[in-house]
């Protein structure tokens, strides 16, 4: 069974201020504003083939969970005539956590707090429903009618002696291409964080230079990823990665002996609303420090494969070198436009302190990965939970 899963991110009403305690998402939808999810679901109604859809709903604050869940239910209701679709939101999480307690699992391991936790629900819920293949897209994207067929075509096949346990696709933007727009300074600066988009495009050029439709990749995009059952039953997203969790999943997969390949023809049309770039920088610094440490630890962990930074260059591998520290400080010190926003943006020194503290906890992922296998296998075998969700989807 193929399950297409869509995370959707929501914030308070337009006239209500964000709070420093809010979870950070790039461009969450206002509770009383226009949504992007409807267009995505309309796009799926044109897709041929059999599939089910799971919408994973996340909010910036649990204060608005119930209101958002009601709003999303209203959005998905008209599409139930086109394909089986359900919402997994805060009330659903309560159900799953209840079963976890009964079954002797720690319910704190599953949540909707932050990108990686949400992505783990993207894997868990389809698994409970009996999915063999999971396709992840986002709520600001459109697909073509043959998308499901294309997503299934290459996953699990062997290329150059390696099994494609996961398939990454491409984003095509409103300007008609898949390369990201580079700021004028991206090619002039030596600072890794200023060069970020240039490094991404250099990687895309590298992938293009490789012969064939399906090639090795160091980049995965969260809104166009295909997971085989062998992969999602064993490899989780890292809950401590608050940004860039898609590429981090590729790193986790490699460390656990699984391969990701890029399918150059698997494309999706991405129309993201505007978002604040400053917060991205802060979160990027924290995650690159953390991932660098995780790669170091993989060299001494028994049963894990050593993934070298050179294997991931240009992007993200360039960030896992000694120059990360100085470039991060320089980029943070040169940020602009943050006056009056101190509750939301830490000082450069505070950011680096948090980054180093987070990196010191990188070993926690290896323990979580072991628990993940137990969590997902136990919950997929739980008849009470599987029957509950299959009934919601109309499968019983």
C-alpha positions in Angstrom: 0.0 0.0 0.0 1.2 3.5 -0.9 0.6 6.3 1.6 1.2 9.9 0.8 1.8 11.9 3.9 1.5 15.7 4.2 2.6 17.7 7.3 0.7 21.0 7.7 1.9 23.7 10.0 -0.3 26.3 11.8 0.1 29.4 13.8 -2.2 31.8 15.8 -4.7 34.2 14.2 -3.4 37.0 12.1 -3.9 39.7 14.7 -2.3 37.6 17.5 1.4 37.9 18.3 3.8 35.0 18.2 5.4 34.0 21.5 9.1 33.2 22.3 8.0 29.8 23.4 6.4 28.9 20.1 7.8 26.1 18.0 9.6 27.5 14.9 8.3 26.6 11.5 9.3 28.3 8.2 5.9 29.5 7.1 3.0 28.2 9.2 -0.6 29.0 8.1 -2.6 31.5 10.2 -5.6 29.9 11.9 -7.9 32.5 10.3 -5.9 33.0 7.1 -5.8 31.5 3.7 -4.3 28.0 3.6 -2.0 26.2 1.1 -3.2 22.7 2.0 -6.3 22.9 0.0 -4.4 23.4 -3.3 -2.1 20.4 -2.4 -5.1 18.1 -1.8 -6.8 19.3 -5.0 -3.6 18.5 -6.9 -3.7 14.9 -5.4 -7.3 14.5 -6.6 -5.9 14.4 -10.2 -3.3 11.7 -9.4 -3.8 8.3 -11.0 -3.4 5.0 -9.1 -4.4 3.8 -5.7 -3.1 5.6 -2.6 -4.1 6.8 0.8 -3.4 10.2 2.3 -2.4 11.1 5.9 -2.3 14.8 6.9 -0.1 15.4 10.0 -1.2 18.6 11.7 1.3 20.6 13.8 0.9 23.9 15.6 3.3 26.5 17.0 1.6 26.2 20.3 -0.6 23.6 22.0 -3.0 26.4 23.0 -4.5 26.3 19.5 -4.4 22.6 18.9 -8.2 22.0 19.0 -9.1 25.0 16.8 -6.5 24.0 14.2 -7.6 20.3 14.2 -11.2 21.5 13.5 -10.0 23.8 10.7 -8.0 21.0 9.0 -10.9 18.6 9.3 -13.0 21.1 7.4 -10.3 21.4 4.7 -9.9 17.6 4.1 -13.6 16.7 4.3 -14.4 17.4 0.6 -11.5 15.3 -0.6 -12.7 12.1 1.0 -14.8 11.4 -2.1 -11.6 11.4 -4.2 -9.2 9.3 -2.1 -9.0 7.9 1.5 -7.7 10.7 3.7 -7.4 11.2 7.5 -5.9 13.7 9.8 -3.3 12.9 12.6 -3.3 15.8 15.1 -3.1 16.3 18.8 -6.1 14.1 19.7 -4.6 11.3 17.6 -1.3 11.7 19.3 -3.1 11.3 22.7 -4.5 7.9 21.4 -1.1 6.7 20.3 0.6 7.7 23.5 -2.1 5.9 25.5 -1.4 2.7 23.6 2.4 3.2 24.1 1.9 3.4 27.9 -0.1 0.2 27.9 2.5 -1.6 25.7 5.4 -0.5 27.9 6.8 2.1 25.6 7.8 5.7 26.6 5.1 8.0 25.1 7.6 10.9 25.3 9.4 9.4 22.2 6.5 10.4 19.9 5.3 14.0 19.6 4.3 16.8 17.3 6.8 19.2 18.7 9.3 20.3 16.0 10.1 19.2 12.5 11.8 15.9 13.2 9.2 14.7 15.7 6.5 15.5 13.1 8.5 13.7 10.4 8.6 10.6 12.7 4.8 10.7 12.9 4.9 10.8 9.1 6.6 7.4 9.2 4.7 5.9 12.2 1.1 6.6 11.2 1.4 5.1 7.6 3.2 2.1 9.2 0.3 1.6 11.5 -2.0 1.7 8.5 0.1 -1.0 6.8 2.0 1.1 4.3 4.7 -0.6 2.2 5.9 2.7 0.7 5.6 6.1 2.2 5.8 9.3 0.0 6.3 12.6 1.9 5.2 15.8 0.3 4.5 19.2 1.9 1.4 21.4 2.2 2.7 24.1 -0.2 3.3 21.8 -3.2 1.5 20.6 -6.3 2.0 17.3 -8.1 1.3 16.0 -11.6 -1.2 13.2 -12.4 1.6 10.5 -12.7 3.2 11.4 -9.4 2.3 8.2 -7.6 3.4 6.1 -10.5 6.7 7.9 -10.7 7.3 7.7 -6.9 7.0 3.9 -7.0 9.1 3.3 -10.1 12.6 3.4 -8.7 12.5 2.7 -4.9 13.9 -0.6 -4.0 15.8 -1.1 -7.2 19.6 -1.5 -7.5 21.8 1.2 -9.1 25.5 0.7 -9.5 25.4 -2.1 -7.0 23.5 -0.2 -4.4 19.9 -0.7 -3.4 17.8 2.6 -3.4 16.2 2.2 0.0 15.0 5.8 -0.3 14.4 8.0 -3.3 14.8 11.8 -3.3 13.0 13.9 -5.8 13.4 17.5 -6.9 11.6 20.8 -6.2 10.7 23.0 -9.1 10.0 26.6 -8.2 7.9 29.3 -9.6 10.8 30.5 -11.7 10.8 27.2 -13.6 13.9 25.5 -12.3 15.1 23.4 -9.4 18.2 25.4 -8.6 17.8 27.7 -5.6 18.2 31.5 -6.0 21.6 32.7 -4.9 22.1 36.0 -3.1 24.6 38.2 -4.9 27.1 37.6 -2.1 26.9 33.8 -2.3 29.7 33.4 -4.9 31.9 36.2 -3.5 32.1 35.2 0.2 34.2 32.5 1.7 31.8 32.2 4.7 30.0 28.9 4.6 26.7 30.4 5.7 26.7 33.2 3.1 27.7 30.6 0.5 24.9 28.2 1.5 22.8 28.5 -1.7 25.8 28.4 -3.9 26.9 25.2 -2.2 23.5 23.7 -2.7 23.6 24.6 -6.4 27.1 23.2 -6.8 25.7 19.9 -5.4 22.8 19.9 -7.9 25.4 20.5 -10.7 27.4 17.5 -9.4 24.3 15.3 -9.4 23.5 16.4 -12.9 27.0 15.4 -14.1 26.4 11.9 -12.9 25.1 9.6 -15.7 21.6 8.2 -15.5 18.2 9.1 -14.2 18.9 7.8 -10.7 22.2 8.8 -9.1 23.7 9.1 -5.6 22.9 12.2 -3.7 23.9 14.1 -0.5 20.7 16.1 -0.5 17.1 15.1 0.3 14.2 17.5 0.3 11.5 16.8 2.9 8.6 17.6 0.5 9.6 15.0 -2.1 10.9 11.8 -0.4 10.1 8.1 -0.9 10.7 5.6 1.9 10.8 1.9 1.5 9.4 -0.2 4.4 12.8 -1.6 5.1 14.0 1.9 5.6 11.2 3.5 7.7 10.9 0.5 10.0 14.6 1.0 11.1 15.7 4.5 10.6 14.0 7.5 12.5 14.4 11.2 12.2 16.5 12.6 14.9 14.3 14.5 17.4 17.1 16.9 18.3 17.4 18.2 14.8 15.2 21.3 14.6 16.0 22.2 11.0 17.3 20.4 8.0 15.8 17.1 9.2 15.5 15.8 5.7 19.2 15.8 4.9 19.9 14.7 8.5 17.7 11.6 7.7 19.9 10.8 4.8 22.9 11.0 7.1 21.1 8.7 9.7 20.3 6.3 6.9 23.9 6.1 5.7 25.2 5.5 9.2 22.7 2.6 9.5 23.7 1.1 6.2 20.9 2.4 3.9 21.1 4.3 0.7 19.4 7.3 -0.8 19.3 8.0 -4.5 18.1 11.0 -6.5 15.5 10.4 -9.2 16.1 13.3 -11.6 12.6 12.8 -13.0 10.6 12.7 -9.8 9.6 16.3 -9.5 7.2 18.4 -7.4 6.2 22.0 -7.7 7.0 24.0 -4.6 5.4 27.3 -3.8 6.5 28.3 -0.3 5.2 31.5 1.2 7.8 34.0 2.4 9.6 33.3 5.7 12.2 35.0 7.9 15.8 34.1 6.9 17.4 35.2 10.2 15.9 32.3 12.2 17.1 29.9 9.6 20.7 31.0 10.2 20.4 30.5 14.0 18.9 27.0 13.5 21.4 26.1 10.8 24.3 26.9 13.1 22.8 24.7 15.9 22.1 21.7 13.6 25.5 21.7 11.8 27.4 21.7 15.1 25.2 18.8 16.2 25.5 16.8 12.9 29.3 17.2 12.9 29.5 15.7 16.3 27.1 12.9 15.3 29.3 12.0 12.4 32.3 11.9 14.7 30.5 9.5 17.0 29.6 7.2 14.2 33.2 6.3 13.8 33.4 4.7 17.3 29.9 3.3 17.6 29.8 -0.5 17.1 27.5 -1.6 14.3 27.3 1.9 12.7 28.9 2.9 9.4 31.4 5.8 9.4 30.1 8.6 7.1 32.9 11.1 6.2 32.2 14.8 5.5 33.9 14.4 2.1 31.1 12.0 1.1 28.6 14.8 1.6 30.3 17.6 -0.2 29.7 20.2 -1.4 26.5 20.4 0.6 26.2 19.7 3.5 29.7 18.2 3.9 31.5 21.5 3.9 29.9 22.4 7.2 31.3 19.4 9.0 34.9 20.8 9.0 36.9 22.8 11.5 36.0 26.1 9.9 32.4 25.8 11.0 33.1 27.5 14.3 34.6 30.7 13.0 32.2 31.0 10.0 29.2 30.5 12.3 30.4 33.3 14.7 31.1 35.7 11.7 27.7 35.0 10.1 25.8 35.5 13.4 27.6 38.7 14.2 26.7 40.2 10.8 23.0 39.5 10.9 20.8 42.5 10.2 17.2 43.5 11.0 17.0 41.9 14.5 16.5 45.0 16.6 13.7 44.5 19.1 13.4 40.8 18.4 15.8 39.5 21.2 13.2 37.1 22.7 13.1 35.3 19.4 16.7 35.5 18.3 19.6 34.7 20.6 22.9 36.6 20.6 25.8 35.1 18.6 27.4 34.0 21.9 24.2 32.4 23.2 23.6 30.6 19.9 27.1 29.1 19.9 26.6 28.0 23.5 23.3 26.3 22.6 25.0 24.7 19.5 27.8 23.2 21.6 25.5 22.0 24.3 23.2 20.4 21.7 26.3 18.8 20.0 27.3 17.3 23.4 24.1 15.4 23.4 24.5 13.9 19.9 25.0 10.4 21.4 21.4 10.4 22.4 20.4 9.7 18.8 22.0 6.3 18.8 19.8 5.3 21.8 16.7 6.7 20.2 17.4 4.8 17.0 17.4 1.5 19.0 14.1 2.5 20.6 12.6 3.5 17.3 12.7 -0.1 16.0 10.9 -1.3 19.1 8.3 1.5 18.9 7.4 1.1 15.3 7.4 -2.7 15.3 5.3 -2.8 18.5 2.7 -0.3 17.4 2.3 -1.8 13.9 1.6 -5.1 15.5 -1.0 -3.7 18.0 -4.4 -4.7 16.6 -6.3 -2.2 18.7 -4.3 0.7 17.2 -4.1 -0.6 13.6 -7.9 -1.3 13.6 -8.7 2.1 15.0 -6.8 3.9 12.2 -7.9 1.6 9.4 -11.5 2.2 10.5 -10.9 5.9 10.4 -9.5 5.6 6.9 -12.4 3.4 5.8 -10.3 0.3 5.4 -12.5 -1.8 7.7 
